[in-house]
Amino acid sequence: MNKERIYERFIELKRASERLNEATKIHLVHDIVYDGVIQRFEFTFELCWKTIKLFLEFKGISEIRSPRDAIREAFAYGLIDDGERWIDMLTDRNKTSHIYDEADARLIYERIKTSYSPDLQALVDRLDVAIQEFK
């Protein structure tokens, strides 16, 4: 794994996280906002675990085959603080692909807004520091 690929993926993640943060600040209460935030969350989460995978593979940790593996190894490495919340995030991410109940969608939206988006941003910040070290 080369450093340039990690950095490219990280820049994609950073942009996605910024766009998710922007979306969570929209105060309009409308289904289109919920849908947009949830879709941005899905995209950002996918980039997140794939960036973790690339980064940790570069650091010599190669047994990452799934988002759950990435979360476990990121927690062990110190990239994330609350492994359980990240597992909850993964569970909600998996639900969003097949969510049809409006009440469930709104609950997930609230978790994205209050917990998941800040957690994703905290990971981006930590990765930024770690990646700058080997640039």
Helices and strands as residue ranges (DSSP letters): H 3-24, H 31-58, H 67-77, H 83-96, H 102-111, I 112-116, H 117-133
